[in-house]
Structures are given as C-alpha cells and as structure tokens.
Amino acid sequence: MPRRGSHVHVWSLRSLCAERPRLTWVLVAVLLFALLGELSLRLAAPAVRWRLDAASDKLRIWLSPGQSPLAGYVFRRSRWTYIDELRSAGGTITLRLKPGEIFSARVAILGPDPSQARILAFVPASPVLVAKELEGNALVLHASEPLVSVEGVPPGSWQPSQPDIVTLRRQTVDMTYSLKAVGQSGGQSVWQVTVPALPQAPVIWFGSAQAGQVYLTIDDGWYRSAYLLRLMRTSHVPITAFLIADAAAEDPGYWRDFVAAGGLIEDHTASHANLTGLTLQAAQAQWRIPIDDFAAWFGVPAPSLGRPPYGAFDADVQAAAWAAGLKELVMWDVVWTPDQGVSTWNGGPIQAGDIVLLHWVPGVGHAVEHLLKTLQREGLHPALLTSGV
C-alpha cells in the first residue's frame, strides 16, 4: 500500500480516452508541418532548363527558380555548372549548334538543394541545295533530301509528289526568291535563289535589203486561193504564210500544195488570240500549238518565225514566243488591203528590205500578181522570209 501522503496518479480508461485526441492532433500537426516543409523545399528547388530555337539552331540554357515561398531564397544561393567538363556557367548562356549536331551535357545545381540533370539536344541536318538547272522556261532546284514544305515561292512550284524538286518559272525579269525549305529529317534552311529572266524573241520590222529582196507575207489562212497557188507554180513566187492553226486544220492538203509550190509556213498562233491579254503560259501555248502541228501536218520543219495577231506584243509575248521555240517575231512596214491597195510606212514606193503584209482573202492572188509587176519595175524581187534575214 502506498504510504500516507504520497501522490499516485492512476490512469483510468476514462482519463486515457480523454487525453488521446489531444495527443493525436499534436502528432498530426507535427507531421503536417514536416510534410509541408519538405514539400515547400522541393517546390523551392531551382531547375536547369534549355530550349532549342529551330529557326536559328541556338540552344539557350538557364537556371529557373522554383515555385514556393522559399524559391527566391534558394534561387539566389544556387548556380549550375557542367559536370563532365568541370567548368562553371552560372547564368544564362546561348550556344550556336551546327546542323546535324548532337549536344549532350550533365549539369549540377549547387546550393541549398543540390541536384543533377542531363541536357540532350539534336539539331537536324539542314536540306542543302545541291543543283540548279535551267530547263526551258524554268529553273529547277534539287534538294539533298525530300522536303516536307517550301515557303516563299509561287504556288505550284513545289509538289509533294516530287519532294526533292522545286521548279521556279522564269519571268520577263530576273526574280529573286528567299525560300525556306524544311527537310524530311526536320532540319530547315533558307536558300537565296535568283531565277534569270526569259530571253525574248526579238521583233523585226524590215528584212535584209542587200540583194534587193522584198518579202511577201500573207496572214491567217481562212481563205485559200487557187489562183495564187497557180501563180506560185508558174512564176515561182516565194510566199511566206503566217498561218493560224485552226484555219490550217480545215484543209491541210492545200497547205501541202502551197509548200510544194515554194511557199514557207510560219506561226500565227493557234486561234488568233490577242496575246497581250493572256498569261505568259497561255501565250506560250498559243505559239506552241502550230510549232507542234505544222511539222506533222505538212512535212516541213517546225516554224521559227511568229507574227502576233493584230500586231499586239509586249515583253511577255516576246518571252512566250522564245519559250515556245521561235527565234523572231515578224512585223511589217507595207500593207495591202482590198480597199486601199498598197500602203508603205513612209508613203513612198516599196523599197528593198520591205516586209509586205497581206491576208488570205478573196483577191489575194491578183494582189500578189500586181505586186510582182511593181517590184519588177523597181528592180526588186520577192524572197522567202527566214530567220536571221
């Protein structure tokens, strides 16, 4: 038995139950405080971050602060450094990588919350312009690898069906393009390319006058003169015909006889369109159809001379003619019409080197016959109008 006067505390079940909740809350509070402290410290930890700019191939590396109330404190006392090379960096740096380069480095964060990380960045190899070729009316570019996109060029210049080729059409002036090519590997590059202007078929108004030649040219071809054909056979008159393909197609046999009689067939376009109102490509097609068809229809060399309908031409028409395969565009300085007869450019008599314009209309045979007499009186004679005359 306890002695008298001593104090003994006896824990009863009732008193223990009364004390336990208070102890539990204390333990929970301590635990929460520890967890929050740990979480706050972890959130405060800075991190090494990096970003590769695909456009410039520049790699930027920097130390980024954490996100808790302690972040500023920890960040100010931290720095980062390379581990493998044992050199300090500390702040933000920017590195210029080369196409195809792989950058790998281990870094350490030194400070209140030390850690390590690895930086791994890869710069895809840039597509390279390996060849440039002039093909007709276009400059063709060849890339070192298939491309997935090309920016800075006219629509249709690059097609996914030919991913390593870019075709730039030539215009009437030099064109410079700054095109951005993105390769299949992910690399990209910028090519500065100048596309040379299309050559232009020169325009002539007079032929050579050295031997007293005059050049009789007849346009269109809708009317076919049997009288003129007989005159050519009997008098051996050289005539240059600038034919419309649509008109010539109506009676190819007549034009074969015309060639056999000493005539020359040249290009007056496919349908007699005003070429100055067309695109360069459409004008080229107008010139090209007779070039392809006449050789097959009449068994003659392809035309090398062209005459623009209505005498209308500009730089695009000249470039289209050259691109189609013509050497010169032929105008005139003397005109014959059924109403007014012969009209010269200066109001004077016909002279050596003159190019006379007639049309395939009723009476054209008699007009040529009359012109032959005039030429004979002047000591002149007709000749075929060929390229370079």
Secondary structure, 3 states (H helix, E strand, C coil): CCCCCCCCCCCCHHHHHHHHHHHHHHHHHHHHHHHHHHHHHHHHCCEEEEEEECCCCEEEEEEECCCCCCHHHHHHCCEEEECCCCCECCCCEEEECCCCCEEEEEEEEECCCCEEEEEEEECCCCCCEEEEEEECCEEEEEECCCEEEEECCCCCCECCCCCCEEEEECCCCCEEEEEEEEECCCCEEEEEEEECCCCCCCEECCCCCCCCEEEEEEEECCCCCHHHHHHHHHHCCCCEEEECHHHHCCCHHHHHHHHHCCCEEEECCCCCCCHHHCCHHHHHHHHHHHHHHHHHHHCCCCCCEECCHHHCCCHHHHHHHHHHCCCEEECCCEEEECCCEEEECCCCCCCCCCEEEEECCCCHHHHHHHHHHHHHHHCCEECCCCCCC
